[in-house]
Amino acid sequence: MPSTIIEPFRIKSVEPIRWTTREERLQALKAAHYNLFLLDARDVLIDLLTDAGTGAMSTRQWAAVVEGDESYAGSASYVRFKQSVQSIFGYQHVIPTHRGRDAERLLFGLLCKKGDVVPNNTHFDTTRANVEVVGAEAVDLLMPYARDPQARMPFKGNMHVEALEALIARVGRERIPLVMLTITNTSCGGQPVSLENARAVSALCRRHGIPLYFDACRFAENAWFIKEREEGYSDTSPKEIARQIFALGDGCTMSAQKDGMANIGGFLCSNDNLQESKDASGTILAEGNPVYGGLAGRDLEAIAIGLHEVLNEDYLRYRIASTAYLGNRIAREGVPIVEPPGGHAVYIDAKAFLPHVPPEQFPGVALSAELYLEGGIRSIEIGSLMRGFSSSVELVRLAIPRRVYTMGHIDYVIETILSVWQRRTSIGGMRLVHEAPLLRHYTAQLEPLAEG
């Protein structure tokens, strides 16, 4: 057979996208205060802001939507959803939520208190916020080489096990209510975690009696990287690899908007019955009956199907190859990216792209704005705005929605990036005009610095 990897699906329904002029985009950007979160979606040509909930559902998922059981209690849709989750993740208790971040809120709200410390390979922004809002400290324990965007390592998302052991010794086991491992490591460029590393983290947690939870948003992509890169797993299915990963832990949080292939939803899994906690009444107050978690039955059905579709090897081969195609093409032309390309996104190193723009002038925001002006592409900054000036990286993430864009769209993105790369020295920085005290990047207002 030919070696070309093609989309493993046919297009059955299409959604028009609206072309805009550069002047129209400039006006839209000004109205949004140079924050791409605040743009109207109709003004965006290629939307790479996030891969969360922006994917296209399959014919099987749409068929399942019609079968959604909207009963308030005892829903057949919940039963099918729970069985689907347990067949992959293996945990005894499954609590659906309307978003992955609410699964995080429930988990940290139940297990953490003020003064606690929660280690992770790298906390995602909402994960960190949910830890901090209960008064705990979120600690990232990356491997040293992962802080170098250009370092090419097969499992760059691994947790630093020796650093975890040192942290436990320093703060004491009683201050660590759980350890979290994010797969793939989103804020580290979508880099995978090896099974060997997950086993080492699990063994250390078991030795100290600390629960291990996974942030499982992109578990299928992580399983594919293990199959492709870790010795001894080339003949193992992604589903079996996923089962081996989750058997190492005590539970997980999941945004089903990523590797659940759904437009909404998430869940919290645990081998402990968290719903029996005296503090768990917040689940009912915030999410409703624990068997639907703020979701319609049709949403539970879509997730139940999507969790298995995402593990299809043809899909995963295409998914990882198409993301790598984007990253490798621009890297060959000199554009600095986080190497190697991750599974769900390509991360441009804005610090190296715009070395003349210091962190306090938000180089990632400046680059994101230029990509939008040049080609109508929406991306997201991960750097000084999102993480504060203590951030060691200045990145622009191009997150690829699942089953949405063709290779023609990706080629257009490549052309746009390379056009901005050619005039990079003319791009200036930004100043912050307004910010919120928490998760400021969602609503911040900025403006370009005056020339000179």
C-alpha positions as CSV (number, residue, x, y, z in Angstrom):
1,M,0.0,0.0,0.0
2,P,1.1,3.6,-0.5
3,S,2.9,5.1,2.5
4,T,0.9,8.4,2.5
5,I,-1.2,8.7,5.7
6,I,-4.7,10.1,4.9
7,E,-7.7,11.1,7.0
8,P,-9.3,7.8,8.1
9,F,-12.8,9.1,7.5
10,R,-15.0,10.6,4.8
11,I,-16.7,14.0,5.1
12,K,-20.5,13.8,5.4
13,S,-21.4,17.3,6.5
14,V,-19.6,20.5,6.0
15,E,-19.6,23.9,7.9
16,P,-18.7,27.0,6.0
17,I,-15.9,29.3,7.2
18,R,-15.9,33.0,6.6
19,W,-13.0,34.8,4.9
20,T,-12.0,38.2,6.2
21,T,-9.6,40.9,5.1
22,R,-6.6,42.0,7.1
23,E,-8.3,45.3,7.9
24,E,-11.3,43.4,9.2
25,R,-9.1,41.2,11.4
26,L,-7.3,44.3,12.7
27,Q,-10.6,45.8,13.8
28,A,-11.7,42.6,15.4
29,L,-8.4,42.3,17.2
30,K,-8.7,45.8,18.6
31,A,-12.2,45.2,19.7
32,A,-11.0,42.0,21.5
33,H,-8.3,44.1,23.2
34,Y,-5.6,41.9,21.6
35,N,-6.8,38.8,23.6
36,L,-7.8,36.0,21.1
37,F,-10.1,34.5,23.7
38,L,-12.3,37.6,23.3
39,L,-12.6,37.3,19.5
40,D,-16.0,36.3,17.9
41,A,-15.6,32.8,16.4
42,R,-17.1,34.0,13.2
43,D,-14.1,36.2,12.7
44,V,-11.7,33.3,12.9
45,L,-10.7,31.3,9.8
46,I,-8.7,28.4,11.3
47,D,-9.4,28.0,15.1
48,L,-6.5,26.4,16.9
49,L,-7.3,28.0,20.3
50,T,-8.0,24.6,21.8
51,D,-8.7,20.9,21.0
52,A,-11.2,20.8,23.8
53,G,-14.8,20.2,22.6
54,T,-14.0,21.5,19.2
55,G,-13.8,18.1,17.4
56,A,-16.2,16.5,15.0
57,M,-18.4,13.7,16.2
58,S,-18.8,10.5,14.2
59,T,-21.9,9.0,12.6
60,R,-22.0,6.4,15.5
61,Q,-21.9,9.2,18.0
62,W,-24.7,11.1,16.4
63,A,-26.8,7.9,16.2
64,A,-26.2,7.3,19.9
65,V,-27.3,10.9,20.6
66,V,-30.8,10.0,19.4
67,E,-30.8,7.1,22.0
68,G,-30.0,9.4,24.9
69,D,-32.1,8.5,28.0
70,E,-33.0,11.8,29.7
71,S,-34.4,10.2,32.8
72,Y,-33.3,12.2,35.9
73,A,-32.3,9.0,37.9
74,G,-31.4,5.5,36.8
75,S,-30.7,6.6,33.2
76,A,-29.7,3.8,30.8
77,S,-27.3,6.3,29.2
78,Y,-25.4,6.6,32.5
79,V,-25.2,2.8,32.6
80,R,-23.7,2.6,29.1
81,F,-21.4,5.5,29.9
82,K,-20.1,3.9,33.1
83,Q,-19.5,0.6,31.5
84,S,-17.6,2.3,28.7
85,V,-15.4,4.2,31.1
86,Q,-14.7,1.2,33.3
87,S,-13.8,-1.0,30.4
88,I,-10.8,1.3,29.7
89,F,-10.0,3.0,33.0
90,G,-10.9,0.2,35.4
91,Y,-11.8,2.3,38.4
92,Q,-14.8,1.3,40.6
93,H,-16.5,4.7,40.9
94,V,-17.4,7.0,38.0
95,I,-18.8,10.5,38.5
96,P,-19.8,12.4,35.3
97,T,-19.2,16.1,35.2
98,H,-19.9,18.8,32.7
99,R,-16.2,19.6,32.2
100,G,-12.9,18.2,33.1
101,R,-12.1,21.2,35.2
102,D,-15.2,20.4,37.4
103,A,-13.8,16.9,37.9
104,E,-10.7,18.7,39.2
105,R,-12.7,21.0,41.4
106,L,-14.4,18.0,43.0
107,L,-11.2,16.0,43.5
108,F,-9.2,18.8,45.0
109,G,-12.1,20.1,47.0
110,L,-12.5,16.7,48.6
111,L,-8.9,15.7,49.1
112,C,-7.0,18.9,49.7
113,K,-6.9,21.6,52.3
114,K,-5.0,24.8,52.9
115,G,-1.3,24.2,53.3
116,D,-1.3,21.0,51.3
117,V,1.1,20.4,48.4
118,V,0.1,18.7,45.1
119,P,2.9,17.5,42.9
120,N,2.4,17.0,39.1
121,N,4.7,16.6,36.2
122,T,3.1,19.9,35.0
123,H,-0.2,21.3,36.1
124,F,-2.5,22.6,33.3
125,D,-3.8,26.1,34.0
126,T,-7.3,25.0,35.3
127,T,-5.7,22.2,37.3
128,R,-3.3,24.7,39.0
129,A,-6.2,27.1,39.6
130,N,-8.3,24.3,41.2
131,V,-5.4,23.4,43.5
132,E,-4.7,27.0,44.5
133,V,-8.3,27.9,45.1
134,V,-8.5,25.5,48.1
135,G,-5.3,27.0,49.5
136,A,-2.9,24.2,48.4
137,E,0.3,24.6,46.5
138,A,0.7,23.2,43.0
139,V,4.3,22.0,42.3
140,D,5.6,21.0,38.9
141,L,8.3,18.3,38.8
142,L,9.5,18.2,35.2
143,M,12.6,16.4,34.1
144,P,15.5,19.0,33.6
145,Y,15.8,18.4,29.9
146,A,12.1,19.1,29.4
147,R,12.8,22.8,30.1
148,D,14.8,23.0,26.8
149,P,12.3,23.4,24.0
150,Q,14.9,22.1,21.5
151,A,15.8,18.9,23.4
152,R,14.5,15.8,21.5
153,M,13.5,13.1,24.0
154,P,10.9,10.4,23.4
155,F,9.2,10.9,26.7
156,K,9.8,14.6,27.5
157,G,6.6,14.7,29.7
158,N,8.0,12.4,32.4
159,M,7.8,13.3,36.0
160,H,11.1,13.8,37.9
161,V,10.9,10.9,40.3
162,E,13.9,11.8,42.4
163,A,12.5,15.4,42.8
164,L,9.2,13.9,43.9
165,E,11.0,11.8,46.5
166,A,12.9,14.8,47.7
167,L,9.7,16.8,47.9
168,I,8.0,14.1,50.0
169,A,11.0,14.1,52.4
170,R,11.0,17.9,52.6
171,V,7.4,18.7,53.2
172,G,6.2,15.4,54.8
173,R,3.8,12.8,53.5
174,E,1.0,14.2,55.6
175,R,1.0,17.4,53.5
176,I,0.6,15.6,50.2
177,P,-2.9,14.3,49.8
178,L,-2.3,13.0,46.3
179,V,0.2,13.0,43.4
180,M,-1.1,13.8,39.9
181,L,0.4,12.7,36.6
182,T,-0.8,14.5,33.4
183,I,-0.9,12.4,30.2
184,T,0.1,13.7,27.8
185,N,1.9,16.6,29.5
186,T,-0.1,19.4,28.0
187,S,1.8,22.4,29.3
188,C,5.1,20.8,28.4
189,G,4.3,20.8,24.7
190,G,1.9,17.8,24.7
191,Q,4.8,15.5,25.4
192,P,4.1,11.9,26.5
193,V,4.8,10.0,29.7
194,S,6.4,6.6,29.5
195,L,5.0,3.5,31.2
196,E,8.3,3.1,32.9
197,N,8.0,6.5,34.4
198,A,4.4,6.0,35.4
199,R,5.4,2.8,37.1
200,A,8.2,4.5,39.0
201,V,5.9,7.3,40.2
202,S,3.3,4.7,41.2
203,A,5.8,2.6,43.2
204,L,7.0,5.7,45.1
205,C,3.4,6.7,45.9
206,R,2.6,3.2,47.1
207,R,5.6,3.2,49.3
208,H,4.5,6.4,51.0
209,G,0.8,5.6,51.0
210,I,0.0,8.6,48.7
211,P,-2.9,8.2,46.2
212,L,-1.9,8.6,42.5
213,Y,-4.4,10.2,40.2
214,F,-4.0,10.8,36.4
215,D,-5.1,13.8,34.4
216,A,-6.2,11.6,31.6
217,C,-7.4,14.2,29.0
218,R,-5.2,12.8,26.2
219,F,-4.7,9.3,27.4
220,A,-5.1,7.7,24.0
221,E,-2.5,9.9,22.4
222,N,-0.1,9.0,25.3
223,A,-0.8,5.3,24.7
224,W,0.1,5.7,21.0
225,F,3.4,7.3,21.8
226,I,4.2,4.4,24.2
227,K,3.3,1.9,21.4
228,E,5.5,3.8,19.0
229,R,8.5,4.7,21.2
230,E,8.7,2.5,24.3
231,E,10.5,-0.8,23.9
232,G,8.3,-3.8,24.2
233,Y,4.9,-2.3,23.3
234,S,4.9,-2.2,19.5
235,D,2.6,-5.2,19.4
236,T,0.3,-4.0,22.2
237,S,-3.0,-2.2,21.5
238,P,-3.5,1.3,22.6
239,K,-6.5,0.1,24.7
240,E,-4.3,-2.4,26.6
241,I,-1.6,0.1,27.1
242,A,-4.2,2.5,28.6
243,R,-5.4,-0.2,30.9
244,Q,-1.9,-0.8,32.1
245,I,-1.4,2.9,32.8
246,F,-4.6,3.3,34.8
247,A,-3.9,0.1,36.8
248,L,-1.0,2.0,38.4
249,G,-3.2,4.7,39.9
250,D,-6.1,5.2,42.3
251,G,-8.3,7.3,40.0
252,C,-8.3,10.0,37.3
253,T,-9.9,13.2,36.1
254,M,-10.9,13.5,32.5
255,S,-12.0,16.1,30.1
256,A,-14.0,14.1,27.6
257,Q,-13.8,17.1,25.3
258,K,-10.3,15.9,24.4
259,D,-9.8,12.1,24.0
260,G,-13.5,11.5,24.7
261,M,-14.1,12.9,21.2
262,A,-17.2,14.8,22.6
263,N,-18.2,18.4,22.6
264,I,-18.9,18.6,26.3
265,G,-18.4,16.5,29.4
266,G,-15.9,14.9,31.7
267,F,-15.7,12.6,34.7
268,L,-13.9,11.8,37.9
269,C,-12.9,8.2,38.6
270,S,-11.7,6.7,41.8
271,N,-11.3,3.4,43.6
272,D,-12.5,5.3,46.7
273,N,-16.2,6.2,46.9
274,L,-15.7,10.0,47.0
275,Q,-19.5,10.5,46.9
276,E,-19.8,9.2,50.5
277,S,-17.5,12.0,51.7
278,K,-19.2,14.4,54.1
279,D,-18.2,17.2,51.8
280,A,-19.4,15.6,48.6
281,S,-22.9,17.3,48.7
282,G,-21.3,19.9,46.5
283,T,-21.5,17.5,43.7
284,I,-25.3,17.5,43.7
285,L,-25.5,21.3,44.3
286,A,-23.1,22.1,41.4
287,E,-23.6,19.2,39.0
288,G,-27.0,17.7,39.8
289,N,-27.8,14.0,40.2
290,P,-24.4,12.1,40.4
291,V,-25.5,9.9,37.5
292,Y,-25.6,12.7,35.0
293,G,-23.3,15.3,36.4
294,G,-24.7,18.3,34.6
295,L,-24.9,16.5,31.2
296,A,-27.8,15.3,29.1
297,G,-28.1,11.6,28.5
298,R,-27.2,12.3,24.8
299,D,-23.9,13.7,26.0
300,L,-23.1,10.6,28.0
301,E,-23.9,8.4,25.0
302,A,-21.5,10.4,22.8
303,I,-18.7,10.1,25.3
304,A,-19.3,6.3,25.7
305,I,-18.8,5.9,22.0
306,G,-16.0,8.4,21.7
307,L,-13.8,6.8,24.3
308,H,-13.5,3.7,22.2
309,E,-13.2,5.5,18.8
310,V,-10.2,7.5,20.0
311,L,-8.3,4.2,20.6
312,N,-8.7,3.1,17.0
313,E,-5.1,2.6,15.6
314,D,-5.9,4.1,12.2
315,Y,-7.2,7.3,13.8
316,L,-4.3,7.6,16.2
317,R,-1.7,7.0,13.5
318,Y,-3.3,9.8,11.4
319,R,-3.8,12.1,14.4
320,I,-0.1,12.0,15.5
321,A,1.3,12.1,12.0
322,S,-0.8,15.1,10.9
323,T,0.3,17.1,14.0
324,A,4.0,16.1,13.4
325,Y,3.6,17.2,9.7
326,L,2.8,20.7,10.8
327,G,5.6,20.9,13.4
328,N,8.3,19.3,11.2
329,R,7.4,21.5,8.1
330,I,7.8,24.8,10.0
331,A,10.9,23.5,12.0
332,R,12.7,22.7,8.7
333,E,12.4,26.4,7.7
334,G,13.9,27.5,11.0
335,V,10.8,28.2,13.1
336,P,11.7,27.2,16.7
337,I,9.2,24.8,18.2
338,V,9.0,22.5,21.2
339,E,10.7,19.3,19.9
340,P,9.6,16.7,19.1
341,P,6.0,17.8,18.1
342,G,3.4,16.6,20.6
343,G,0.2,14.7,19.9
344,H,-2.6,17.3,20.1
345,A,-0.7,20.5,19.2
346,V,2.4,22.2,17.9
347,Y,4.1,24.7,20.3
348,I,6.1,27.5,18.8
349,D,8.9,28.8,21.0
350,A,7.9,32.5,21.1
351,K,11.0,33.4,23.1
352,A,13.3,32.2,20.3
353,F,10.9,33.4,17.5
354,L,10.9,37.0,19.0
355,P,14.2,37.2,21.0
356,H,14.0,41.0,20.9
357,V,10.7,41.0,22.9
358,P,11.3,40.5,26.6
359,P,8.9,38.4,28.8
360,E,7.3,41.5,30.4
361,Q,6.2,42.5,26.9
362,F,4.4,39.2,26.3
363,P,6.1,37.7,23.2
364,G,3.6,34.9,23.0
365,V,0.7,37.3,22.9
366,A,2.4,39.4,20.3
367,L,3.1,36.3,18.1
368,S,-0.5,35.0,18.5
369,A,-1.8,38.4,17.4
370,E,0.4,38.4,14.3
371,L,-0.7,34.9,13.2
372,Y,-4.3,36.1,13.5
373,L,-3.6,39.3,11.5
374,E,-1.7,37.4,8.8
375,G,-4.1,34.5,8.2
376,G,-7.1,34.5,10.6
377,I,-5.5,31.8,12.7
378,R,-6.4,31.7,16.4
379,S,-3.9,30.2,18.9
380,I,-3.1,30.5,22.6
381,E,-0.2,31.9,24.5
382,I,1.4,29.8,27.2
383,G,3.9,32.0,28.9
384,S,4.1,35.3,30.8
385,L,0.4,36.1,30.5
386,M,-0.9,32.7,31.5
387,R,1.7,31.7,34.0
388,G,3.1,35.1,35.2
389,F,6.6,36.5,34.7
390,S,8.1,33.5,36.6
391,S,7.4,31.4,33.6
392,S,10.5,29.7,32.1
393,V,8.9,29.4,28.7
394,E,7.1,31.6,26.2
395,L,5.1,29.4,23.9
396,V,2.3,29.7,21.3
397,R,0.1,26.6,21.1
398,L,-1.6,25.6,17.9
399,A,-4.0,22.9,19.1
400,I,-5.5,20.8,16.4
401,P,-9.2,19.9,16.8
402,R,-10.0,16.2,16.2
403,R,-11.4,15.2,12.8
404,V,-12.1,18.8,11.7
405,Y,-9.3,20.2,9.4
406,T,-7.9,18.6,6.3
407,M,-4.2,18.7,5.2
408,G,-5.1,21.6,3.0
409,H,-6.0,23.6,6.1
410,I,-2.8,22.6,7.7
411,D,-0.8,23.7,4.7
412,Y,-2.5,27.1,4.9
413,V,-1.4,27.3,8.6
414,I,2.2,26.5,7.6
415,E,2.2,29.1,4.9
416,T,0.9,31.7,7.4
417,I,3.5,30.9,10.0
418,L,6.3,31.1,7.5
419,S,5.1,34.4,6.3
420,V,5.1,35.8,9.8
421,W,8.6,34.2,10.4
422,Q,10.0,36.2,7.5
423,R,9.1,39.5,9.1
424,R,9.6,38.5,12.7
425,T,12.1,41.4,13.5
426,S,9.3,44.0,12.8
427,I,7.0,42.5,15.5
428,G,6.8,44.5,18.8
429,G,5.6,43.7,22.3
430,M,2.5,44.2,24.3
431,R,1.5,46.0,27.5
432,L,-1.2,44.7,29.9
433,V,-4.1,47.1,30.4
434,H,-6.5,45.0,32.5
435,E,-6.2,41.7,34.3
436,A,-8.3,39.5,36.7
437,P,-6.7,38.0,39.9
438,L,-7.1,34.4,38.7
439,L,-6.7,32.8,35.3
440,R,-6.1,36.3,33.9
441,H,-5.3,35.1,30.3
442,Y,-9.0,34.4,29.7
443,T,-10.2,38.0,30.1
444,A,-7.0,40.2,30.1
445,Q,-6.9,43.3,27.9
446,L,-3.7,44.3,26.2
447,E,-2.5,46.8,23.6
448,P,0.7,47.1,21.4
449,L,3.5,49.1,22.8
450,A,4.0,52.4,21.0
451,E,6.8,52.4,18.4
452,G,10.0,53.6,19.8
